[in-house]
């Protein structure tokens, strides 16, 4: 029954564009509303009114630090840039789970740990993504933070150089989760791995009509269940998009009637493909959520290899990274 409903209500995987059917859009809104109501009922059944009230009370504190949560494996080629980039835009700290890396990742983390808070955990085993995220949520429930869950090939991107902290403070205190849309960056035609920074080597991305997935910024105390691998948490409180519009549930990309998201304030640059060589390496690492069911193949590469629009803001972020590197080097020299 579930498979039959999915065939009726979901589009083909290659159809990442919206249609003009008002009926399908209405069905989409109705289904999202129904799922949202089910989520609210589940929250009350599992946690009860008293705990929900206490959680909402804790959530009213708006002045929070922003931490990035990630699980990684053998990402030393790109980790240094990723850490510098996010430090340069105002991220306060990182919660990193290292899933049995045997490269230079740990030494890169140790270098950055001198200047920013990095909570590092060596995390063994297969298919450990959900376990890592839930562990982080449990350990940070009583800390006054927002947690953004992204991978090393994803870069939080303020639109029009917006101040991230001011943007977070603009949300109502009852907001528990913000869903930020991807902007998909393509291979720029590169077959081989490129030398230098990702944000410089891959400047082309999808156009605004391409429907993408989302990643979550969440208040950890509000999370009832780690769900959908960092894309969406089952949480207590109001769920919104990056513009503050209420969302009843996760806006599935392929659900009939789905539409491209707004990117008025914030997006996540997703360098899904990079070069063909990089993508082959990604396939070889397996899926962090379920290593037996690796969803990555070159069919998906072709769908995600979007090179329609050039990013003219690259130079601004390259300069921010360069200045931060110089500052770190200056501090190192002073200590020496």
C-alpha positions in Angstrom: 0.0 0.0 0.0 2.8 2.4 0.9 4.6 1.7 -2.4 1.4 2.4 -4.4 0.7 5.6 -2.5 4.3 6.7 -3.2 3.9 6.1 -6.9 0.8 8.3 -6.9 2.0 11.1 -4.7 5.7 11.4 -5.6 7.3 12.4 -8.9 10.1 10.6 -10.6 13.6 11.2 -9.2 14.7 13.1 -12.3 11.8 15.6 -12.0 13.3 18.4 -9.9 11.1 21.2 -11.3 7.7 22.4 -10.2 4.6 22.3 -12.3 1.7 24.8 -12.6 -1.0 22.5 -11.3 -3.0 24.3 -8.6 -4.6 21.0 -7.6 -1.2 19.4 -7.0 -0.1 22.3 -5.0 -3.2 22.1 -2.9 -2.6 18.3 -2.3 0.9 19.1 -1.3 -0.2 21.7 1.3 -2.9 19.3 2.6 -0.5 16.4 3.0 2.1 18.6 4.7 -0.5 19.9 7.1 -1.7 16.4 7.9 1.9 15.2 8.6 2.4 18.2 10.8 -0.7 17.5 12.8 0.5 13.9 13.2 3.9 15.1 14.4 2.2 17.4 17.1 0.1 14.4 18.3 3.2 12.2 18.5 5.0 14.8 20.5 2.2 15.0 23.1 1.9 11.2 23.3 5.6 10.6 23.7 6.6 13.6 25.9 3.3 14.8 27.4 2.1 18.4 28.1 4.4 19.0 31.1 7.6 18.2 29.3 6.5 20.1 26.2 5.7 23.2 28.3 9.2 23.0 29.9 10.9 22.6 26.5 9.1 25.6 25.1 10.1 27.6 28.1 13.8 26.7 27.6 13.5 27.6 24.0 12.6 31.2 24.7 16.3 32.1 25.2 17.1 33.7 21.8 20.8 34.7 22.4 22.4 31.4 21.4 25.7 30.4 19.9 25.8 28.6 16.5 27.4 25.2 16.4 27.9 23.0 13.3 27.3 19.2 13.7 28.9 16.9 11.2 30.0 13.2 10.8 33.0 12.7 8.4 35.4 10.1 7.1 38.7 10.8 5.3 37.9 14.4 4.4 41.4 15.9 4.9 41.5 17.3 1.4 38.6 19.6 2.1 38.3 19.9 5.9 40.7 22.8 6.4 38.8 25.0 3.9 35.4 24.0 5.4 36.5 24.9 8.9 38.1 28.2 7.9 35.1 29.2 5.8 32.6 28.6 8.6 34.8 30.3 11.2 35.1 33.3 8.9 31.3 33.8 8.6 30.8 33.7 12.4 30.1 30.1 13.5 31.0 29.7 17.1 31.9 26.0 17.3 31.9 22.5 15.7 30.7 19.1 16.9 32.6 16.6 14.7 32.3 12.8 14.7 35.1 11.1 13.0 33.9 7.8 11.5 37.3 5.9 11.5 39.3 8.3 9.3 42.8 7.2 8.6 44.0 10.4 6.9 45.2 13.7 8.2 41.8 14.9 9.5 42.6 14.8 13.2 45.7 17.0 12.9 43.7 19.6 10.9 41.1 19.6 13.7 43.8 20.0 16.4 45.2 23.0 14.5 41.8 24.8 14.4 41.0 23.8 18.0 43.5 26.4 19.1 41.2 29.2 17.9 37.6 27.8 17.9 35.7 25.3 20.1 35.7 21.9 18.4 34.0 19.0 20.2 35.8 16.0 18.5 34.7 12.4 18.9 36.3 9.4 17.2 33.2 7.4 16.3 33.6 3.7 15.2 31.3 1.4 13.3 29.2 1.4 10.2 26.0 3.3 9.4 26.6 5.6 12.4 25.1 8.9 11.1 21.9 8.7 13.1 23.7 7.5 16.2 26.1 10.4 16.0 23.5 13.1 15.5 21.4 11.7 18.4 24.4 11.6 20.7 25.2 15.2 19.9 21.6 16.3 20.5 21.5 14.5 23.9 24.9 16.0 25.0 23.9 19.5 24.0 20.3 19.6 25.3 21.1 21.9 28.3 23.5 24.1 26.3 22.2 27.4 24.9 23.0 26.7 21.2 21.6 26.4 17.7 22.9 23.2 16.0 23.2 23.2 12.2 23.7 19.7 10.8 25.7 19.6 7.5 28.4 17.6 5.8 31.9 18.6 4.8 30.7 19.3 1.2 28.1 21.8 2.4 28.7 25.4 3.2 26.3 27.7 5.0 25.9 30.8 2.8 24.4 34.1 4.0 22.6 35.9 1.2 23.9 39.4 0.5 26.5 39.0 3.2 23.9 38.9 6.0 25.1 38.7 9.6 24.2 35.1 10.7 23.7 36.1 14.4 21.3 38.9 13.6 19.4 36.6 11.2 19.0 34.0 14.0 17.9 36.7 16.5 15.2 37.8 14.0 13.2 34.6 14.6 10.4 34.3 17.2 11.4 32.6 20.4 8.9 29.8 19.7 10.8 28.7 16.6 12.6 25.4 17.3 13.8 24.5 13.8 14.8 26.4 10.6 15.0 24.5 7.3 17.6 26.0 4.9 17.5 25.0 1.2 20.5 23.7 -0.7 21.9 25.5 -3.7 23.4 22.7 -5.8 26.9 23.4 -7.3 28.1 21.4 -10.3 31.4 19.9 -11.5 32.2 22.8 -13.8 33.2 20.1 -16.3 36.2 18.9 -14.2 37.0 15.2 -14.6 40.0 15.2 -12.2 40.3 16.5 -8.7 41.3 20.2 -8.6 44.1 21.8 -6.6 42.9 24.7 -4.4 39.7 25.7 -2.7 36.3 24.1 -3.5 34.5 27.5 -3.5 36.9 28.7 -6.2 37.1 25.6 -8.4 33.4 25.0 -8.6 31.7 28.4 -9.1 28.6 27.2 -11.1 25.3 26.2 -9.5 21.7 25.4 -10.2 19.1 28.0 -11.2 16.4 29.2 -8.8 13.8 26.8 -10.4 15.6 23.6 -9.4 14.0 22.1 -6.4 16.4 21.1 -3.7 16.6 19.4 -0.3 17.0 21.2 3.0 19.2 21.0 6.1 18.2 21.8 9.6 19.2 24.4 12.2 17.6 23.2 15.5 17.5 24.0 19.2 18.7 20.7 20.7 16.4 20.8 23.8 13.4 20.7 21.4 14.4 17.5 19.5 12.4 14.5 20.3 14.0 12.3 17.6 16.9 12.5 15.2 15.2 11.9 11.8 16.1 12.1 8.2 19.9 12.4 8.6 20.2 16.0 9.5 17.6 17.2 7.0 14.8 17.2 9.5 14.4 16.6 13.2 11.1 15.6 14.9 11.0 18.6 17.3 8.7 20.5 19.7 7.8 24.0 18.6 7.4 26.0 15.4 9.2 24.9 12.2 10.0 27.6 9.6 12.0 28.1 6.4 14.9 30.6 6.2 12.4 33.4 5.5 10.4 32.6 8.6 7.4 31.1 6.8 5.7 28.3 8.9 6.3 24.7 7.6 4.1 22.0 8.9 6.5 19.3 7.9 9.6 18.6 5.8 8.9 19.9 2.3 9.7 16.7 0.3 11.4 17.6 -3.0 9.6 15.0 -5.1 6.1 15.2 -3.5 3.7 16.4 -6.1 3.1 20.1 -6.0 6.5 20.8 -4.5 8.0 24.2 -5.2 11.5 25.8 -5.1 12.3 27.3 -1.7 13.0 31.0 -1.0 16.6 32.0 -0.6 16.1 35.5 0.7 18.4 35.3 3.7 20.3 32.0 3.8 21.2 29.0 1.7 23.5 26.0 1.9 26.0 25.6 -1.0 26.1 21.9 -1.6 29.1 20.8 -3.6 27.6 17.4 -4.2 29.5 16.5 -7.3 32.9 18.3 -7.4 35.0 16.4 -10.0 34.2 13.0 -11.4 37.2 11.7 -9.5 35.9 13.2 -6.3 32.5 11.6 -6.8 34.0 8.2 -7.4 35.8 8.6 -4.0 32.5 9.5 -2.4 30.9 6.3 -3.7 33.8 4.3 -2.3 33.3 5.8 1.2 29.8 4.5 1.3 26.7 6.0 2.9 27.0 7.2 6.5 23.3 6.5 7.1 23.3 2.9 5.7 26.5 1.5 4.2 24.6 -1.4 2.7 22.4 0.9 0.7 24.7 3.4 -1.0 22.4 5.8 -2.8 25.2 7.4 -4.7 25.8 6.5 -8.3 26.3 8.4 -11.6 22.6 8.6 -12.3 22.4 11.0 -9.3 25.6 12.7 -10.4 23.9 13.7 -13.7 20.8 15.0 -11.8 22.9 17.1 -9.4 25.6 18.3 -11.8 24.1 21.8 -12.2 26.1 24.4 -13.9 23.6 27.0 -15.0 24.5 30.1 -13.0 27.9 31.5 -12.0 28.6 32.5 -8.4 30.0 36.0 -8.4 30.5 36.2 -4.6 33.3 33.7 -4.5 36.1 36.3 -4.3 34.5 37.8 -1.2 34.7 34.5 0.7 38.1 33.7 -0.6 39.3 36.9 0.9 37.6 36.2 4.3 39.4 32.8 4.4 42.7 34.3 3.5 42.5 37.0 6.2 41.6 34.4 8.8 44.5 32.2 7.8 46.8 35.2 8.1 45.4 35.9 11.6 46.0 32.4 12.7 49.6 32.5 11.4 50.2 35.8 13.2 48.9 34.3 16.5 51.2 31.2 16.0 54.2 33.4 15.4 53.4 35.4 18.6 53.3 32.2 20.7 56.5 31.0 19.1 
